[in-house]
Amino acid sequence: METLMLNGSWKLESSDGEIRCEASVPGCDYTDLISSGLLKEPYENTNEKDSLWVYEKDWRYSRTFSVSAELLSAKRIELVCEMLD
């Protein structure tokens, strides 16, 4: 069985396409937006009110990766995502 780890660099994008940034997996939209300078730390001062827009949007993580021809020719391929929310 071949295992391909997909941790690391990803892209985060709001479903409306308005916001895009680099992302890390494992991680979350809030930490990725903070790391990219698009969001202030929600737990400082009154920043929580200013971060409500994150909750109101849908988010999409994406990443391009390569797999071997052997894997693609398999009768069955499983994609297992642990602790996905």
Secondary structure, DSSP 8 states (H G I E B T S, - for coil): -------EEEEEEETTSS-EEEEEES--HHHHHHHTTSS--TTSTTHHHHTHHHHHS-EEEE------HHHHTSS------TT--
